[in-house]
Amino acid sequence: MRCACIDIGSNTTRLLVAESREGGLQEVLAQRAFTRLGASGREPIPEQKVAEVAELVASQVRMAHECGVESIRVVATAAIRQAPNREAFCEAVEAAAGLPVCVLSGDDEARLAFAGATRTLHHGPLGEIGVVDVGGGSSELVVGTMADGVSWSASFRVGSAFLADGYLRSDPPSVDELDRVRAHVAGVFEGLDAPQPDVAYAVGGSATSLRRVVGAELNRTTLAHGLRVLGAAPAEEIARRYELHPERVRVLPAGMLLLDEAARVLGCPLRIASGGLREGVVLEDLAAVGS
């Protein structure tokens, strides 16, 4: 069976088509577009941007149907959840694509990110697992086990795009700008009494992009190295060097600082997971179709 998820986020709109294979997931098609909806939640999404995303989602729905999917779910995260015109946005996407948009809550994001990260591990840990999902407009910290699922989660209205839009004006970002982001992030997580898992994984666009820059493990040393790399040249040059989108490079320093503080809060370094929210949605839908 094949199912698809279209995830409308603050930075990107992504399509994943996957099928069940030997108890896991096999990717059939993945497609991404940087749509940059913004992440402040204070201003309505511009009409031109609404039309652009609606047409893109319609195109991704057609691509999914061409793959022979059993079901397609369109989900939206913080950028839509916090937008004053979210209802109009969802209506426009549904009119263009022929499918309703499910606006996820922070708890939904946490649950699905945890499922996507843990169910795609080749060898699942037996103890407590942490998952950090840094998006453009929100971040989720989750702890649970493979056997019982999520036992603790927290969602924060701060993400890489929110911080980059608010603080990062220079290209490359200045030390002072990065210090301001670091202070904001520390304030967001201040006083958080999070469980201390045995192992933790990072999901989301910032984490997957960082694999190309610093490798598969995010700790104080690798993240500090990554910040030095991103601070040494303009975004266009970094994008060419690591085959990343310039828009991703622009928000990546803020995402790195969020991941760094999340690792400190959970008390362990982060490994970059192969699955995340979209995989969680597809796994949930495959289970529903199969039942």
N, C-alpha and C positions, 0 to 999 in steps of 0.2 A: 504493500500500500504506500501511496505517496500523499503527503500533505504539504501545504505551503503556509508560510507566515510572511506578511508584509509589516514591517516595523517602522512607524513614522516617529522619528526622534528629533531632538533639537538640532543635531548636526547633519544627520543622514536619514535617508529613507531606504530601507534594505529589504530585499526579497530573499527568502531561503526556501528552496524546494528540497525535501529530503524524504527518504523512504526507510522503513524498518528493515534492518539487516542483522541477523544473528543476535537479536536482543538489543542492538544498538541502533545508531542512525548512520545512514550513508547519504552524504550530500549529493544531490543531483544537479542543482543549479543555485548559484548565488550571484546577486546583482546589487550594486550599491550606487547611490547618487548623493552627492553633497547638496542638500537643500537649504541648510542653515536657516531654520525658522526663528532663531533667537531663543533666549531662555530666561528673559527677565520676568515674564508673566504679567507685566504691567501694561504693555501695549498690545492692541489687537494685531493678529497676523495680517499683513497687507493683502489686499484682494488679489494682486498680481501673484503673490507667493501662494495663496490658497489655490488659484487656478493652476499654477505650475505643479504643485504637489498632487492635486487631483488628477491631472493628466498623467503624471508619472505613475501613480498608483494604478490607474486604468491600464497603462502599458504593462506594468508588472503582473497584473491579474491575467492579462492575455498570455504573457509568457508562461505563467504557472499552468494555465489551462492547456497550453501546447505540450506541457510535460506530462499531462494525464493525471492530474492530482485528484484525490478523493474529496478534499476540502481545502479551502483557503480562509485564513483568518487575518483580518487587518486590525492591527493594534496600534495605539498611540500612547506615548509616554509624557514626560513632564512638560514639554513645549506646548502640547495641546491641552493637557490637564489644567495648566495654569493660565491659558489664554482667555481673555475676556470674551472672544468670539468663537469659543470652541464648538458651540452647537452649529453655527454657520459653517465652520470649517468641516465638521463631520458630515453635514448635509451635502456640501459641495463634493466631497470625496465619494460619498455613496452615490450621488447622482451620476458621476463620471465613471465610477468603477463597478457599480452594481452590487456593492457589498457594504454592509454596515461597518462602522469603525468602532471598535471596543477601546474606550479610553481606560487605561489601566490605572489603578491606584498605586501608591507607593508599596503597599503590602503585596499587591499582585506582582509588581516588578520584582520584589525580593523573592517571592516564592518561585516564579518562573525562571529567574536567573539562577537560583540555587539548583533547580531541577535540571536546567540545561547544562550547568557546569559539572554537576556530580554524575549525572547519568551518561555523560560522554567520556568519563574517565575509563582508561583501559583496565586499571586495577584500582578499585575503589578503596580508600582508607576505611578502617574499621572504627576509628574514634570520631571525635567532633571535627567538623569541617567548616571553615569560614569561607564565605564568598563575598567579594567586593565588586559591585557593579557601578562604575563611574560613567555616567552618561553626560550629555551636554547640559541638561537642565536639572538633573537630580542625581544623587548618589545613594546607593543602598548597601548596608552591611548586614550580612546574614550568617547565622550559625545554625547547624543542625547535624544530622547523621544520615547516612545512606539508608538506614533501616526505617527511621521514623520521620524523616523530612525536617522541615524548619522548626526550630525550638525558640529562636530569638531573632528579631530583625529590627532595623531602624532605617528610616528613609529621611533624607535631608534635601531641602530645596536649594541645592548648590551643585553645580556640575562644571565641566571644563569650559563650555561655551559661556556660561554665566560669569565665571571668573575672568576668562579672557576678554570678554566684552567690557567688563568693569575695570580691569586693571592693566592689561597688556597693550600698550599703545605703540611701543617701539618695535622695530624689526631689525635684528633680534631683540627680544625683551631685555630690559635693563635689570641690573641687580636689584635696584630699588623697587621696580615693579614686581619682581619675583618675591621679594621680601614682603610686600603688601599682600600678595596672594597667600603666601605661607602664613601670615598672621591671621588672615580671614579664615583659612582652613582650620587652623588651630582653635580659633574661637568657635567654629561650628561644632567640633568634636569635643570641646572642653567639658569635662565632668561626665562624659559618657562611660558608663560602667558596663563594658561589653564582655561577654564570655571570652575565654582564651582558648581557641581551638587548637587541635594538634597540628593541623595543616590548613593553609588558606590559599584560595585561588582568586585571580582577578579576571573579570570579564568586561566586555564593552569595547568601544572603538579605541579609546586611549590605550588599553592594555594590549589589544591585538596589534596595534601599530608599533608599540614599544618593542615587540619581539624582534623587529628588524633593526632597532637601534641599539638595544642593550642585551638581547637574549631572552631566555625563557623564564628567568627568575628576577623578581623585582625586590631588591633589598636596598639598604641605605647606600651601599657602595655603587651598585649598578644605576640606581636612580640619580645619584649625584653626578655620575659620569654622563648620563643622558642629558641632564640639565646643562652641563658644560658644553656638550655637543650642540645642543639646540641654541645655546647662547653665543656660539662662535660664528654664526653665519646667518644671512637672511633666510626666510622661510622658503623661498623659491629654490635656493641652492640646496638646502637640507632635503627638500622634497625630491629633487633630482637625484641626490646622492643615495637616498634610501627608498626610492620609488614609492613615495607617499604623496597624497594630495596636499597641495599648499594650505588648504583650509584646515586639514588635520594637523599639519605642523604648527599652525598658528595657535591652536587651542591645546596642543599637546603638553606644553610646560605646566599649564594649570592642572591638566589631568594627572600629570606625574606627581605634583605636590599633593593632590587629593589621595592618590594611591599610597604615597609615602606615609601620610598621616594615618590612613586607614590601617596600614601594616603595623604602625606603632600602637594603635589602639587595640588591635587584635593580638599583639604580642608575638607575631611571627612574620617572616617574609612571605611574599605572594608569588605563587606560580601562575603563569598565564594559562588559562583553561582553553580548551578547544571548542567549548560550547558555552552558550549564554542564554539570554532571554528568548531569542528566536527559536533556538533548539528546544527550550522548555515549552514554548507554545506548540511546536510541531509534535513533540512527544505527547503532550496532553491530548492533542487532536487525534493522533494515531491510536491512542488508547480508547478514545471515545468512538472512533470509527470501527475499531476492532471488536468493541463490546456490543 
